Amino acid sequence: MRYDAAIIGAGADGLAAAIMLARKGLKTVVIERGDHPGGLLSTLEFHPGFRASPYADEIAAVPPRIHWALDLARRGAIFAPAPSSLAVWPNRHHLVSESGSSPAASLLDAFAGVRADIVARVRKQAGRSQGGMFSPARRQPAEPWPGEPWTARSLHALLANALADEDAAAHLAALALCGRSADPFLRGSGLHALAPGSGHSGVVMGGLGRLADALVRGAEDAGAEIRFGLDASDLRLDNGRIAGVALVDGSELETRNAISTLDLKRTFLSLFPWQALPRKLIARVGAFRMAGAAARVLFALKSPPAFTEPELLRGPIHAAPAFSQFAEANLAWRSGGIAGELPVTLRIVSAADPSLAPPGSAVMTATIGAVPFRLFDGAWTKEKRDILRDRAIAAAELVFPGVTGLVIAAEVITPNDMDDALGATEGDVWGGEIAADQMLDLRPWADPGAPRTAIRGLYLAGPSSPLGPIATCAAGVLAAEAVMADFNLAPER
Amino acid sequence: MKTPDTYDALVIGGGVNGLTAAAYLARGGKRTLLVEARETLGGLCETADLGDGGLAPMVAHTLYALDPRVTSELRLTRYGLKFALRDATIALLKDATHHLVLPRDIRAAARNIAACSKADAEAWPRYHSALFALGRSMRALWWEAGGKPAPNRLIEQIARTGTGAWLDSWFESDPLKALLAFDASALSPLDAGSALLLAWRAAQEMCGLQASVAFPAGGPGALSLALAKACEAAAVEIRTSCGVAELVIDGDRNCGARLHTGDLVTAPLVLSSLSRRTTLVELARGAGLGLAEQSAAGDAPEIAAAKVLLALDTIPDGASLSGLLKGRLILAERLENYSAAHADARAGRIPDDLLMEVTFPTIADPSLGSKGRHIASVLVRPVPRDVAGGWEASKTAFAAKVVSRLNSRIPGLVDHVVAIDVLTPDVLHSRYGAEPDTVDVSRMMADWPARVETAIGGLYLCGADADVAPAVSGRPGRIAATLAIAAAGSR
């Protein structure tokens, strides 16, 4: 079977790319290793009658122009204004409402503005150059990257200087570091302000699954083929150009254009025999650092926990965030240990989407940061997974006293499970450690040639690509645009 | 009250940079007064008697950044500056019997590295030339007062890379990386831009050698003595035991200083060799500096270094250390020690695995020892600026930790200690008025006027923290004096 383009992975980026390409009349196939679409957006049943998004509750926003270009709203994916976020300490709390005019809300606005600038700039640059990511010919862009000032600052300095209120600063740090691990005192940690949680995150009415459904229908309507249970084993090269996708079952899809939505390491280190790639490329990709740190605990609750202001249950609730806690947890994480205190963010996801739980009951998720992929003392055994569950329950008790009695079932997802389920190296769903050198040099975000790569015919979308962790769908659209541009130019077709 | 004394220039602080600035100002025709709060000149470059144990380099114990132009232009050699050792080796003490020694000779170093890793031995010559090439291309930026940061992609890249990622990209073996990381340990190896510190070290030229480390004959105090003689020859007036209470500011111009004695000194040029923070926040408190200038002065540092001096009746030789004792010895296991120690220090805890640089100045320079005694000079970095519970309470335990860690590498050492002095960050502050070194990567990339000039006209900074990175270099003194003379001439 011969295709104009093959897309590896049926997550948001892959499906968005498929919509764009199929609409242009290109014969497009999306191959997905699993049996369901959505990737990070998946919603699965974890206990009879109870469903949740196992890997994340929050994604980076879909840039408005892309949202409308993909025609997602008409297919039921509607973005809600970001709900208020609450931080709770033993005897006080702090609330940030993004529609408000507090200094914290303005700061989140500013963060979101920088992300929008990055999206706009990377899009402007793409398609301008025939060079590619990691190709020797790439040039440094003349304009500074919009996030550049953050590369020189610590997250603590960035927040504490802007906000007089210490609780507000710690709260915003929790938004930025939810499900991550970073020492907020280190120079360069300011880049975490790029995190989807810090301002205008993508909240889909009715849950993330709605977005996945809309994307699937969009791709099918446009005429793209989505094939499940197909696992790519190798990208076959012919004269240095992509010639086909070999599958684990031994068959092969013939295509001269492939878009990988896997991360950098998976794409280059596991889809190619190493001797087929330049040594420098292998070394560079090898030096790229992954930083998987998120664990999730999904709770089936008998009934929603009692809370004074039920409206606040629609947003994230951070359990006692503190800068020193993030720093200590990061220290333990770096050496493969579980810190004494872990950052925990709770969400009653059934408050926003009652369909997730049977009538009268509720679903609560806990996102835990600074959880190592590799433990220094061996594998993720049942006992160690229970530690995570207990930490999540302890955090929940702080916010909802008595919630322990409501728990019917709990499901723990470690960074290892994310690696297995999503193909995210070391469970890092953000596609790589957020650090100054990774952003500007190794990734690289500001590359004029992106999303093209050093391999002709291979395009990188997904979390490690320039827009991966800061905008949903954008990396896929960008890759599709590059394929289309190159298609028209390519003389061999 | 007396009528104020009037000078062309006032230099605050009689350390290496203060003395250098004063000498250049006087040579530039300015009637210069230098005031030093302590009884003796030299500041952190001091050789002093360690009670019963002979002469010890109190704070600074090696020179690696002294500007060769200061040496030649101020004729320091004529005033007695000599070097006992011009090019010290560096060695990592892995345990009591295994060491990784890096002599300057590239092939010899590579042979030693091969015992840890063949790949690292192959990478060593490439690393060496890459680092030195980088150092050379940074020279323009750091050498002259008018040096402009030339756009250089590689330097910009290093300025956002951590020491850890940088060393990981070259080498695989823990001992080598742990050894090399010490020179940049004023920052965490995870701090973006800490790799720039390594490149900066490589850019230094001592005794005509790039990136060498030297021991002055007579200890670091000998440098201060030579500089004091150069000041004397240039007719600088020096007052010791004479501290400055505050700067006298008229509008946005500095016009002198009030001394602790109450006397007023007027001078249109004031060069402060105290830290940026002390100068702008404490001495210039009358200037009503805005928030921007205050925050430019930086936050109070949380990371510091401590110094432990041991007098030994002999050095145990069971540890096959002979030949190494002349140079610098590093105690560290792996890169991760540094990031953990930084996190500990920032949280106010003394790190579990102390990272130390040890020198035995009496080996390189026997004139320092007396009665056959030796000095071990130990630089511990990072440590917290303030320990939870106070340094006074932790000092004994800290000293014990340092000695026992040394003893694990040099067995038997503990039995030969006859005297000990611990210079915690508190002591360094109370005895020398010193603040911990602060490294600001953006300031490293800035030009000289941005580091040396202040928002107050006529007030210049010439302390170690006005340098690209804090070190004994004399460069801020030289460049601040040059810029001040030029500005005064053009007014």
Interface residues (C-beta under 8 A of the other chain):
Chain A: Q140 T151 A152 A157 N161 D183 F185 L186 R187 G188 A287 R289 S324 A327 E328 N330 L331 R334 S335 A435 A436 D437 L440 D441
Chain B: R153 Q157 R160 T161 G162 A165 D168 S169 L187 S188 L190 D191 A192 G193 S194 S295 D299 E336 S339 A340 A343 D344 R346 A347 V441 S442
